[in-house]
Amino acid sequence: MLLAVLLVVLAALVTFLVIRFNQLSMNRSLTAEALRQYTEARRARHGLVPTYLIAAREVVGDSVETHRLESAVRAAGQSEESRATGPAEFRLTLCVAAVHARVRSVASGEGERPTASRALARELFQQLRTQETHIGAAARHHNSSVRAYEDRRRLLGSLPWRWAFRPVAEIGYSLADAGDDDAAGPSADLVSPDGGEDYRPGRLSEDL
């Protein structure tokens, strides 16, 4: 009888451990997929920024804002670890907004500037804003998945598997993570293409 009880307990324990392993594996896979989406969104924006810079310089010429944006996209593309790119990506968001604000101010003050160039810069900014939305959403999704993974990993029942499931870092994509240096300059107020001030880059505190 005792042997039978021990066998039942052992079977239940093995079943529990297998289920917990599968749960942790699923959580880790979700974080990996969210990171892949974040990386793809970053690459898409990085590919669009050089074209936007050309169009913006047709309107404003070489300026502090365009040089900062050029440096920001270069810095954002240099990091090899995707989870460490959040601050650089947020600085890039600020610099894109600063160039857009500069384009708008020049366009409103100098009517002789080429209309086609202004229209192209505006269209490219809208595409960049869409890409930034994707980046922010992917970062929030990733961090939500990381928190669920870490919560499950910290449970007592996960202790036997912690050696196989290592901690996963969140993506720091916010103004605080970008630091308090004047990377984007004083004209980095985040604005919408139609001149309103309702546009803000994706924040990790927003609900999914």
PyMOL commands that set and color helices and strands:
alter all, ss='L'
color gray80, all
select helices_A, chain A and resi 2-60+64-76+82-84+86-109+115-153+156-161+175-178
alter helices_A, ss='H'
color red, helices_A
deselect
rebuild
show_as cartoon
